[in-house]
């Protein structure tokens, strides 16, 4: 396959990032380097997309969370933060300054907080997905903290998917290995936000979310699944894992996530039962949240119903 070099016009945007540094974002333009082989055409981004996602703000949505854990439903809160930024292709980290080789991505930081009895859980997953919408996520990471300890996993998209995982559990401990490229559950949430019509359907091979594989101590690998898309609902059924995920979204732009349901087994031994985790949308705001770090800005948490 020949490798092609495309150079598109650059539209700079000045933003202040979470580290309080000033950066330039190339918005929807990019230089596709020769090492990136395009197997699918780029998604043509609409003017609505550009106006919504390149206004110098993130979209923050809060959810009421009913999380299945240890055979019971726990009440908590979830937050999805979507924001565009430039990404460095080789080290695969956020770019602090503009360069034509940067890759424009739609980033999703997904967080959950809930208690299991006396001790709390805190979960965060980060997905960095090219807005071109024609290759897999460049990077995915997940961390889970609770009073027993914490675990961290990361997927880097290079010649293969490079996986690193660190855990306080003996059987998992420190691991590094590669798997073949395929769909990842984490990236499908961002595909919804760009163009849900491009979601994969029917029989597919997909790596489940890093949150699921770490909480359930499953191998990080591709599993057979069946995916379907109806108006406003994307469903993935993993028969091997006895798990079904339904993502409900607005079928009209900006395709915001309205909630989700994850049905699978929970608990241990005789107490194992099938339960459904549910998240229901509470509130959405657009904000350059990295600037809202004063005590007075805590009022925004009240607007998001997180207090």
Order of alpha helices (4+ residues) and beta strands (2+ residues): beta-beta-beta-beta-alpha-beta-beta-beta-beta-beta-beta-beta-beta-beta-alpha-beta-alpha-beta-beta-beta-beta-beta-alpha
